[in-house]
Amino acid sequence: MAEQVVADKLKLSDAPKKLKSKVWQYYGFRDGSPTDKAKCKLCFTDVAYAKSGSTTNPMQHVKRKHNIDLARLRGRTSATTEVASQKSSSISVGILLSL
């Protein structure tokens, strides 16, 4: 809700319909501003992106500055993440059994 209040104050509009990536939920667009920049709703930094809608810069920004899990944004987890999670669970169970 606080994000919406701040967005209202800056008069940010949501991403255009053609930008379908989930990363765009973290960005707003000001009317009359350059079309190659989006404003981060979390820190209000202008982030450049390609007019084609490329998400590299916006994804890198939320990853580096806000520690947001990109695998979650993409709606999937990598096989490496799943294997690491399974190994961690196995180790935890092994420790509990040895007690």
Backbone as a printed PyTorch tensor [residue, N CA C, xyz], in Angstrom:
tensor([[[  0.8180,  -1.2010,   0.0000],
         [  0.0000,   0.0000,   0.0000],
         [  0.8600,   1.2620,   0.0000]],

        [[  1.9520,   1.2520,   0.7970],
         [  2.8150,   2.4230,   0.8490],
         [  3.4030,   2.7060,  -0.5230]],

        [[  3.7380,   1.6360,  -1.2590],
         [  4.2790,   1.8140,  -2.6050],
         [  3.2820,   2.5560,  -3.4880]],

        [[  2.0060,   2.2180,  -3.3500],
         [  0.9820,   2.8480,  -4.1700],
         [  0.8440,   4.3240,  -3.8320]],

        [[  0.9340,   4.6700,  -2.5460],
         [  0.8330,   6.0700,  -2.1310],
         [  1.9730,   6.8690,  -2.7260]],

        [[  3.1890,   6.3440,  -2.6380],
         [  4.3480,   7.0280,  -3.1990],
         [  4.2230,   7.1240,  -4.7170]],

        [[  3.7920,   6.0350,  -5.3420],
         [  3.6160,   6.0400,  -6.7910],
         [  2.5930,   7.1010,  -7.2030]],

        [[  1.5370,   7.2440,  -6.4120],
         [  0.5300,   8.2600,  -6.7140],
         [  1.1360,   9.6580,  -6.6350]],

        [[  1.9990,   9.8800,  -5.6430],
         [  2.6080,  11.1930,  -5.4890],
         [  3.4980,  11.5340,  -6.6830]],

        [[  4.1800,  10.5450,  -7.2050],
         [  5.0420,  10.7710,  -8.3600],
         [  4.2880,  10.6430,  -9.6720]],

        [[  3.0410,  10.2820,  -9.5920],
         [  2.2050,  10.0700, -10.7680],
         [  2.8290,   9.0670, -11.7230]],

        [[  3.2020,   7.9390, -11.1610],
         [  3.7650,   6.8590, -11.9630],
         [  2.6400,   5.9940, -12.4970]],

        [[  2.7710,   5.6140, -13.7380],
         [  1.7920,   4.6900, -14.2990],
         [  2.4380,   3.3150, -14.3890]],

        [[  1.6120,   2.2820, -14.4600],
         [  2.1080,   0.9220, -14.5890],
         [  2.7790,   0.7350, -15.9400]],

        [[  3.5120,  -0.3540, -16.0380],
         [  4.1960,  -0.6800, -17.2910],
         [  3.1730,  -0.9000, -18.4010]],

        [[  3.5260,  -0.5320, -19.6250],
         [  2.6280,  -0.8070, -20.7530],
         [  2.3570,  -2.3050, -20.8770]],

        [[  1.2410,  -2.6490, -21.4250],
         [  0.8270,  -4.0510, -21.5710],
         [  1.8460,  -4.8860, -22.3490]],

        [[  2.5830,  -4.2610, -23.2560],
         [  3.5450,  -5.0230, -24.0560],
         [  4.7250,  -5.5260, -23.2200]],

        [[  4.9710,  -4.9210, -22.0540],
         [  6.0500,  -5.3600, -21.1750],
         [  5.4820,  -6.4020, -20.2120]],

        [[  5.7040,  -7.6650, -20.5010],
         [  5.0270,  -8.7510, -19.7970],
         [  5.8110,  -9.3640, -18.6360]],

        [[  7.1010,  -9.0830, -18.5300],
         [  7.9160,  -9.6710, -17.4730],
         [  7.4330,  -9.2180, -16.0940]],

        [[  7.5700, -10.1090, -15.1270],
         [  7.1590,  -9.7830, -13.7640],
         [  8.0280,  -8.7080, -13.1320]],

        [[  9.2160,  -8.4780, -13.6850],
         [ 10.0970,  -7.4570, -13.1220],
         [  9.4610,  -6.0730, -13.1990]],

        [[  8.5870,  -5.8770, -14.1710],
         [  7.9960,  -4.5530, -14.3630],
         [  7.0710,  -4.1440, -13.2320]],

        [[  6.6890,  -5.0830, -12.3570],
         [  5.8520,  -4.7160, -11.2110],
         [  6.6080,  -3.7970, -10.2440]],

        [[  7.9230,  -3.7830, -10.3390],
         [  8.7530,  -2.9500,  -9.4830],
         [  9.0740,  -1.5900, -10.0940]],

        [[  8.5240,  -1.3140, -11.2610],
         [  8.8390,  -0.0840, -11.9760],
         [  7.5830,   0.6800, -12.3590]],

        [[  7.7290,   1.9910, -12.3820],
         [  6.6680,   2.8560, -12.8400],
         [  7.1910,   3.7400, -13.9550]],

        [[  6.2820,   4.3560, -14.6510],
         [  6.6310,   5.2010, -15.7840],
         [  5.9450,   6.5410, -15.6190]],

        [[  6.7190,   7.6110, -15.7630],
         [  6.1530,   8.9540, -15.6430],
         [  5.7170,   9.4340, -17.0120]],

        [[  4.5790,  10.0560, -17.0520],
         [  4.0990,  10.6310, -18.3150],
         [  5.0370,  11.7520, -18.7380]],

        [[  5.4020,  11.7370, -20.0080],
         [  6.2700,  12.7670, -20.5420],
         [  7.7490,  12.5220, -20.3020]],

        [[  8.0880,  11.4260, -19.6080],
         [  9.5090,  11.1470, -19.3770],
         [ 10.0650,  10.3550, -20.5530]],

        [[ 11.3870,  10.2840, -20.6650],
         [ 11.9580,   9.4940, -21.7720],
         [ 11.4370,   8.0530, -21.7270]],

        [[ 11.1910,   7.5040, -22.8750],
         [ 10.6070,   6.1570, -22.9200],
         [ 11.6440,   5.0610, -22.7380]],

        [[ 12.9130,   5.4370, -22.5790],
         [ 13.9420,   4.4290, -22.3770],
         [ 14.3610,   4.3140, -20.9080]],

        [[ 13.5890,   4.9390, -20.0170],
         [ 13.8820,   4.8660, -18.5840],
         [ 12.6110,   4.5360, -17.8130]],

        [[ 12.7980,   3.7100, -16.7880],
         [ 11.6990,   3.3770, -15.8810],
         [ 12.1530,   3.7700, -14.4850]],

        [[ 11.2170,   4.1190, -13.6190],
         [ 11.5530,   4.5200, -12.2550],
         [ 11.2520,   3.3690, -11.3100]],

        [[ 12.2920,   2.9660, -10.5620],
         [ 12.1310,   1.9010,  -9.5760],
         [ 11.1770,   2.3860,  -8.4840]],

        [[ 10.1600,   1.6040,  -8.1860],
         [  9.1890,   1.9770,  -7.1650],
         [  9.7480,   1.8020,  -5.7570]],

        [[ 10.8680,   1.1000,  -5.6240],
         [ 11.4470,   0.8520,  -4.3140],
         [ 12.4280,   1.9430,  -3.8860]],

        [[ 13.2020,   2.4810,  -4.8300],
         [ 14.2010,   3.5000,  -4.4750],
         [ 14.1070,   4.7540,  -5.3410]],

        [[ 13.2050,   4.7640,  -6.3010],
         [ 12.9340,   5.9000,  -7.1850],
         [ 14.1160,   6.2760,  -8.0810]],

        [[ 14.9430,   5.2860,  -8.3840],
         [ 16.0550,   5.4750,  -9.3020],
         [ 15.5750,   5.2490, -10.7310]],

        [[ 16.0510,   6.0720, -11.6550],
         [ 15.7610,   5.8460, -13.0680],
         [ 16.6530,   4.7180, -13.5690]],

        [[ 16.0520,   3.7390, -14.2110],
         [ 16.7860,   2.5940, -14.7430],
         [ 16.5390,   2.5300, -16.2400]],

        [[ 17.6260,   2.5140, -16.9980],
         [ 17.5130,   2.4630, -18.4570],
         [ 17.1450,   1.0600, -18.9110]],

        [[ 16.3900,   0.9850, -19.9830],
         [ 16.0610,  -0.2930, -20.6050],
         [ 15.8950,  -0.0600, -22.0990]],

        [[ 16.1000,  -1.1210, -22.8580],
         [ 15.9820,  -1.0150, -24.3190],
         [ 14.5180,  -0.8200, -24.6960]],

        [[ 14.2870,  -0.0940, -25.7440],
         [ 12.9140,   0.1550, -26.1910],
         [ 12.1860,  -1.1270, -26.5550]],

        [[ 12.9580,  -2.1840, -26.8080],
         [ 12.3340,  -3.4710, -27.1300],
         [ 11.7070,  -4.1210, -25.9040]],

        [[ 11.9930,  -3.5570, -24.7210],
         [ 11.4430,  -4.1260, -23.5000],
         [ 12.3970,  -5.0830, -22.8160]],

        [[ 13.6650,  -5.0520, -23.1880],
         [ 14.6640,  -5.9180, -22.5760],
         [ 14.6690,  -5.7300, -21.0580]],

        [[ 14.7870,  -6.8160, -20.3350],
         [ 14.7090,  -6.7450, -18.8740],
         [ 16.0600,  -6.8700, -18.1850]],

        [[ 17.1570,  -6.8900, -18.9190],
         [ 18.4730,  -7.0870, -18.3020],
         [ 18.7700,  -6.0220, -17.2520]],

        [[ 18.7040,  -4.7560, -17.6130],
         [ 18.9960,  -3.6920, -16.6460],
         [ 18.0150,  -3.6740, -15.4840]],

        [[ 16.7130,  -3.7200, -15.7250],
         [ 15.7880,  -3.7340, -14.5900],
         [ 15.9920,  -4.9460, -13.6710]],

        [[ 16.2580,  -6.1140, -14.2290],
         [ 16.4930,  -7.3050, -13.4020],
         [ 17.7630,  -7.1430, -12.5820]],

        [[ 18.8270,  -6.6560, -13.2280],
         [ 20.0850,  -6.4710, -12.5070],
         [ 19.9180,  -5.4490, -11.3800]],

        [[ 19.1390,  -4.4160, -11.6090],
         [ 18.9230,  -3.4000, -10.5800],
         [ 18.2340,  -3.9920,  -9.3550]],

        [[ 17.1350,  -4.7060,  -9.5500],
         [ 16.4280,  -5.2510,  -8.3800],
         [ 17.2580,  -6.3270,  -7.6890]],

        [[ 18.0980,  -7.0190,  -8.4280],
         [ 18.9590,  -8.0390,  -7.8210],
         [ 20.0470,  -7.3850,  -6.9750]],

        [[ 20.7380,  -6.4200,  -7.5380],
         [ 21.8750,  -5.8000,  -6.8470],
         [ 21.4640,  -4.8360,  -5.7450]],

        [[ 20.4690,  -4.0410,  -6.0030],
         [ 20.1120,  -2.9880,  -5.0450],
         [ 19.0760,  -3.4120,  -4.0130]],

        [[ 18.2280,  -4.3860,  -4.3730],
         [ 17.1220,  -4.7440,  -3.4790],
         [ 17.1090,  -6.2180,  -3.0900]],

        [[ 18.0720,  -6.9840,  -3.5820],
         [ 18.2120,  -8.4040,  -3.2410],
         [ 16.9160,  -9.1920,  -3.4850]],

        [[ 16.3070,  -8.9370,  -4.6210],
         [ 15.0670,  -9.6280,  -4.9830],
         [ 15.4130, -10.8500,  -5.8180]],

        [[ 14.8440, -11.9860,  -5.4550],
         [ 15.1370, -13.2730,  -6.0990],
         [ 14.6140, -13.2910,  -7.5290]],

        [[ 15.5330, -13.2960,  -8.4730],
         [ 15.1480, -13.2650,  -9.8840],
         [ 14.4960, -14.5560, -10.3370]],

        [[ 14.8670, -15.6960,  -9.7480],
         [ 14.2330, -16.9660, -10.1120],
         [ 12.7480, -16.8990,  -9.7790]],

        [[ 12.4250, -16.2660,  -8.6650],
         [ 11.0150, -16.1160,  -8.2860],
         [ 10.3030, -15.1910,  -9.2630]],

        [[ 10.9870, -14.1310,  -9.7010],
         [ 10.3860, -13.2090, -10.6600],
         [ 10.0720, -13.8980, -11.9800]],

        [[ 10.9560, -14.7800, -12.3890],
         [ 10.7650, -15.4820, -13.6500],
         [  9.7290, -16.5900, -13.5290]],

        [[  9.2920, -16.8890, -12.2990],
         [  8.2510, -17.8880, -12.1140],
         [  8.7610, -19.3070, -12.1870]],

        [[ 10.0900, -19.4810, -12.0140],
         [ 10.6340, -20.8260, -12.0480],
         [ 11.8840, -20.8590, -11.1840]],

        [[ 12.2970, -22.0530, -10.8380],
         [ 13.5470, -22.2170, -10.1140],
         [ 14.4640, -23.0630, -10.9700]],

        [[ 15.7320, -22.8490, -10.8260],
         [ 16.6760, -23.6140, -11.6210],
         [ 16.8930, -24.9820, -11.0090]],

        [[ 17.3770, -25.9170, -11.7900],
         [ 17.6740, -27.2580, -11.3010],
         [ 18.7350, -27.1870, -10.2120]],

        [[ 19.6960, -26.2840, -10.3400],
         [ 20.7420, -26.1340,  -9.3350],
         [ 20.1410, -25.7210,  -7.9930]],

        [[ 19.1960, -24.8050,  -8.0090],
         [ 18.5570, -24.3600,  -6.7820],
         [ 17.8110, -25.5050,  -6.1200]],

        [[ 17.1090, -26.2900,  -6.9180],
         [ 16.3590, -27.4070,  -6.3670],
         [ 17.2830, -28.4670,  -5.7710]],

        [[ 18.3900, -28.7760,  -6.4350],
         [ 19.3380, -29.7640,  -5.9310],
         [ 19.9620, -29.2660,  -4.6350]],

        [[ 20.3460, -28.0110,  -4.5830],
         [ 20.9350, -27.4500,  -3.3690],
         [ 19.9430, -27.5200,  -2.2180]],

        [[ 18.6890, -27.2360,  -2.5010],
         [ 17.6570, -27.3070,  -1.4810],
         [ 17.4860, -28.7320,  -0.9670]],

        [[ 17.4890, -29.7150,  -1.8660],
         [ 17.3590, -31.1110,  -1.4700],
         [ 18.5500, -31.5490,  -0.6390]],

        [[ 19.7600, -31.1420,  -1.0100],
         [ 20.9540, -31.5000,  -0.2470],
         [ 20.8890, -30.9030,   1.1470]],

        [[ 20.4600, -29.6820,   1.2520],
         [ 20.3480, -29.0180,   2.5390],
         [ 19.3500, -29.7480,   3.4340]],

        [[ 18.2270, -30.1660,   2.8740],
         [ 17.2220, -30.9060,   3.6370],
         [ 17.7730, -32.2400,   4.0950]],

        [[ 18.5190, -32.9360,   3.2280],
         [ 19.0950, -34.2290,   3.5790],
         [ 20.0950, -34.0900,   4.7120]],

        [[ 20.9030, -33.0550,   4.6780],
         [ 21.8910, -32.8360,   5.7260],
         [ 21.1970, -32.5600,   7.0470]],

        [[ 20.1480, -31.7310,   7.0180],
         [ 19.4150, -31.4070,   8.2350],
         [ 18.8020, -32.6610,   8.8490]],

        [[ 18.2240, -33.5240,   8.0350],
         [ 17.6130, -34.7560,   8.5180],
         [ 18.7000, -35.6590,   9.1080]],

        [[ 19.8530, -35.7460,   8.4400],
         [ 20.9590, -36.5710,   8.9320],
         [ 21.4440, -36.1010,  10.2930]],

        [[ 21.5300, -34.7880,  10.4810],
         [ 21.9690, -34.2450,  11.7720],
         [ 20.9480, -34.5760,  12.8540]],

        [[ 19.6930, -34.4300,  12.5510],
         [ 18.6490, -34.7370,  13.5280],
         [ 18.6500, -36.2160,  13.9160]],

        [[ 18.8740, -37.0870,  12.9490],
         [ 18.8970, -38.5170,  13.2180],
         [ 20.0950, -38.9200,  14.0610]],

        [[ 21.1930, -38.1860,  13.9500],
         [ 22.3790, -38.5420,  14.7100],
         [ 22.2850, -38.1040,  16.1640]],

        [[ 21.3120, -37.2650,  16.4770],
         [ 21.1360, -36.8110,  17.8660],
         [ 20.4580, -37.8800,  18.6090]]])
